Amino acid sequence: MLNNIGLPGLLLIAVVVLVLFGRGKISSLMGEVGKGITAFKKGVNDSTKELEDQTVDAAKDVTPETEKDKA
């Protein structure tokens, strides 16, 4: 059903949405979407960094205690 929309159909939908909601509403909505995407990316980066830090901390010192005393 939706695979035959094409460019004219998309343009018609965009014009109808613009008429219904107005330029200001759409502009503010897109701003909020951008903020959401930015917050999502920041959260993903923070969690990735946290996981990497935990992995580094766990793998930092794997030598047994007896070999540490000899050095």
C-alpha positions as CSV (number, residue, x, y, z in Angstrom):
1,M,0.0,0.0,0.0
2,L,2.7,2.5,1.0
3,N,5.3,1.4,-1.5
4,N,3.7,3.4,-4.4
5,I,3.5,6.8,-2.8
6,G,6.3,8.5,-4.8
7,L,7.6,12.0,-4.7
8,P,4.2,13.8,-5.6
9,G,2.5,11.9,-2.8
10,L,5.2,12.9,-0.3
11,L,5.0,16.5,-1.3
12,L,1.2,16.5,-0.9
13,I,1.5,15.0,2.6
14,A,4.1,17.6,3.5
15,V,1.9,20.5,2.3
16,V,-1.1,19.1,4.2
17,V,0.9,18.8,7.4
18,L,2.2,22.3,6.9
19,V,-1.2,23.7,6.4
20,L,-2.7,21.8,9.4
21,F,0.0,22.6,12.0
22,G,1.7,25.7,10.7
23,R,5.3,26.6,10.3
24,G,5.9,27.5,13.9
25,K,4.6,24.2,15.4
26,I,6.6,22.1,12.9
27,S,9.7,24.1,13.6
28,S,9.4,23.7,17.4
29,L,8.6,20.0,17.0
30,M,11.7,19.4,14.8
31,G,13.8,21.3,17.4
32,E,12.5,18.9,20.1
33,V,13.3,15.9,17.9
34,G,16.8,17.2,17.4
35,K,17.3,17.6,21.2
36,G,16.0,14.1,21.7
37,I,18.4,12.7,19.2
38,T,21.3,14.6,20.8
39,A,20.4,13.3,24.2
40,F,20.1,9.7,22.9
41,K,23.5,9.9,21.3
42,K,25.0,11.3,24.5
43,G,23.5,8.5,26.6
44,V,24.8,5.9,24.2
45,N,28.3,7.4,24.3
46,D,28.3,7.7,28.1
47,S,27.2,4.1,28.5
48,T,29.8,2.9,26.0
49,K,32.5,4.8,27.9
50,E,31.3,3.4,31.2
51,L,31.4,-0.2,29.9
52,E,34.9,0.4,28.4
53,D,36.1,1.9,31.8
54,Q,34.7,-1.2,33.6
55,T,36.5,-3.5,31.2
56,V,39.8,-1.7,31.6
57,D,39.5,-1.7,35.4
58,A,38.8,-5.4,35.4
59,A,41.7,-6.2,33.1
60,K,44.2,-3.8,34.7
61,D,45.9,-6.2,37.0
62,V,45.7,-9.9,36.4
63,T,49.0,-11.0,37.9
64,P,48.8,-13.3,40.9
65,E,49.8,-12.0,44.3
66,T,52.8,-14.3,44.6
67,E,54.4,-12.9,41.4
68,K,53.9,-9.3,42.6
69,D,55.9,-10.0,45.8
70,K,58.9,-11.4,43.8
71,A,59.2,-8.2,41.8
